[in-house]
Amino acid sequence: MILEKQKYPIGRFATTEYTEEVIIGCIAVLARFPSDLTEETSLLSNEQLDTPYRDYGWTIRQLINHCADSHMNCLIRFKLALTESNPTIKPYYEARWAELADSLMPISSALKIIEGVHERWVVLLESLQPLQFARTFVHPEHGQQTRLDETVAFYAWHCKHHLAHVVNLKIHNGWK
């Protein structure tokens, strides 16, 4: 139970009805995420950034770089789904990416990527008509179509999920 709470501090992602209000709320989360993440990490030392958020988990540094990698990939997936008919997207091994040298460097470049990606992503999302959120892509690992409205909701959850990892670690260690 403790490990589950450490892995999923806000709970696991759950699907819902993706109303216009839900999507607007999700876009707002995506818009706030870069500043929220920067605020929560701005005073952390290198030692703190290199602390895993749970046993056998990523460090905060790796987690921030993971968000940059994941959100870049998602923006590309959105653009593919909006410009192609049900494209099959390219998966990547996020755990392997977290071990690459660029995930171990200072977080400033990852935070810049997150800021830029989210700025573009929010502009794109706010420009979409409701029917465009029904467009899909296929993830080859599941072989299922994934709608853009569900993907927006998942990534809003993803932002809150990883932000909670940072906040909870800071509270647990008395850094906040």
N, C-alpha and C positions, 0 to 999 in steps of 0.2 A: 504493500500500500504506500509506503514512504517513497519507494523508487518511482512508482506511478505518478505520485504528486510532484516529484522532482522532474520527471520527464515531461509531464503535461500539467504545468502549474495552473492553467486555466481550463483544464479538461481537454479531451480529444475533440477534434473538429467534428461537428454534427451538421448534416444537411438540414435545410429548412425551406420554406417557400421564399423564393427570391423576388420579393416585391420591389417596386421602385424605391420605397423608403429604406428597405434593407440594403439595396445596392448603394444608395446615397450615403448611408451610414458607413458602409465598407470603404467607399471612396474617401470619406473623411478620415478614416483610420489610416489609409495609405498616404494621405496628404500629411498627416501629423507624424508619421513614423520617423522620418529622418531627424526631425528636431527632437522628438522624444528620446530616440536612441543616442543622439549626440549629447543631450542633457544628462542622461543617466551614465554616460561613460566619460564625460569630459574631465572629471577629476580623478579618474582611476590611474594608478601607477602601472608601470609595466608589470610588476609582480602581481598586482591585482588582475590585470588583463590576461595574465597567463595562468589564472586560477580556473580550474574546471568548475562549471556550474553544478555538477553532480559527479559522484564517483564514476569513473570510466566515461565521462562525457567530454565534450569539447571545452576548450577554454573560452573565456569571453572573447578573446581576440579571434579565435577560429569561428566562433558563432557570428561575429560581426561580418567577417569575410564571407561566411556562408550566406548570410542575408544578401550581401552584394551579388554573389554568384547566382543565387536562387532567383532573386528579383530581376536580374538582367535576363536570365533565361525565360522568365515568365513574360516579360515585356515582349520578347521576340516571339513567344508562343501566341500571344495576343495578336501581334501583327500578322503572323502567319494565318491564324484563324479568320482574321478580318479581310485578308486579301486572297485566300485560297479556299477551296471547298473541302472542308473536313480534313486538313492536312495531318499527316503522321509527324509528330514532333520528335526531335532528337533528345533522348534521355541522357543523363550524365551521372557519374558516380560521385554523389555529393561528399561521401565520407573520404574518398580518395582525393577529391579537390581540397578538402580541409587539411590535408597533409602536405600539400604543395607549398613551395617556398613563399609564394605571395600571400598565403594565409597566416604566415608567421611574422609578417612585417608590421610596422606601425599601422594603426587603424585609420589614420587620417585619409588615406586614399580610398579605402572601402567606404568610409562615411561620405566622401565626395561622390562616389559611384551611386550609393543609395540615394543621396540627395538628387542627383541628376536623373537617375532612372525614375524615381518617384515623381519628380516634376513632370517629366514627359508622359509617364503612365497616367497620371491624374488628368492631364490635359486631354489625352486620348480617350480615357474613360468618360470624362464629362462631355465629350463630343458625340458619344454614341447614342443612337436611337434605341429605344427599348428592345426592338426585334434583333438588333445586332448582338445583344447579350445572349441570344439563343444560338449564336454560331458556335461551332464545335471544333475541337481537334481530337486526335487519337494519340494516346500515350501507348507506345508499343508494349510496355510491361504489363498493362491490363487489357489492352486490345479494345477498350471501351471509348465511346465518344464522351468527351468532357465539355460541358457548356461553359461559356465565358462568365455567365452570372455566378455559377458555382465556383469558378476559379477566382473571381474577385472576392467572394466570401471566404474561400480558403486562404487567400493571401492576407486578407485582413486578420483572420485568425492567426496566421503565421507571424505577422508583425506583433500582435499582442502576446503570443506564445513565447517568442524569443525575448521580447522586452521584459516579460515576467521572469524569465531565467536570470536576466541581469539584475533586476530589482530584488528578487528573492535572495540571490547570492549576496548582494550588498547588505541587505537586512540581516541575513544569517551570520555574516561575518562582522557585523557592526560597522560597516563602511558608510552607512546612511544615517 
